[in-house]
Amino acid sequence: PAGGSYAVPGDFSSISYLVAAGAVAAAPDASVRVEGARPSAQGDAAIVEVLERMGAAIDWDRDAGAIAVERSALSGVEVDVGDTPDLLPTIATLGAVADGDTRIVNCEHVRYKETDRVSAMAEELERMGAETTEEPDVLTVHGAESDLRGATVDGRADHRIVMALAVAALAADGTTTIRGGEHVDVSFPGFFDVMADLGAAVERDGT
């Protein structure tokens, strides 16, 4: 390519876990601020709109490329992930914290990722105390009936499942152990370092 300057947008799939963490666990009177979030054609930027619909206190300064989100009382919504399959694990976690039902529809294709992410999130969130209903093309998380608590869960050798469960752990009472945490290296090697920088108590085996 010719010489020059190129703007590389932030990865909204990765950003989704950080803004979700802010919405469920930011410190009182504080916010989680994510930089490098300039508008782009990435479908996963829809996480901002999803959080807005759920009632999150979230502000996206598109010119500055920064998103700030505060801990918020969330409400369940219906989300079509036909074009944003990578957001399903994040949205399922948010649904477990929200009041009311969160219905994730048009999600059958999400079963054919690194793992069946629909069943994986339903089963692992249930280990943590969530109530879910799984259909072939719909995952419903019953937030009002969910009370997240620490548990030992399986990341299913899937980076997105690991990161979504880590966000759920922030909202759970007690300690959560995630097996296979090293799989975050596929897309976000510094994920747990960022979580620790944000104030989460993180311990990693072998480090």
C-alpha positions, 0 to 999 in steps of 0.5 A: 500500500501507499505510504500514509496514515490509516485509522484502525477502528477498535474491535467492538466485539471486544469493546462489548465486554468492557461496556457490559462490565461497566453497566453491571459493576462500575463503582458508585459515582464512577464510570468505565470509559473505553477509548478507541471506539470510533464509528465504523461499519462493525455490526457489533457496535450495536451493543451501545444501542442494546445497552441504551434500550436496556436503560444503561447510563451510556454515552458514546462520544463518536467524535472522540471515539470514547464510550463511558458507561455507569452501573445501571438498573437494566431492563430486559429487551428483545434483541435480534442477533441475526447480524451480530452473532458475536454479541449473544454471550454478552447480551445473555450475561446482561439479561441475567442481571436485568429485570424482566426477560431478555429474548435473544432471537434469530440465534440458531446460527450462533450454535455453529461458532467455536462452540454452541454458544446458545447452549453454552451460555444457557448452561453456564449462566444456570450454574451461576443461578440464572434462569433461562429458556432455550429454543432452537432459535431463541434464548430467553434469560429470565432476569427477574428470576435470576440471582447470580452467585459465584460458581465454577464454570466452563469457558468451553474453549471459546474466548467469547464464552470466557469473557462473557462469563467473566462479566457475569462473575463481576455481578455475582456474589462470591468467587467464580472460577472459569475453566479455560480462561487462557482462550481469551488469547484468541482475540483479547490477550490482555482481557484479564489485565484490563479487568484487573485494572478496572478493579476486579479481583483476578487470579490466574493459575500459572501466572 
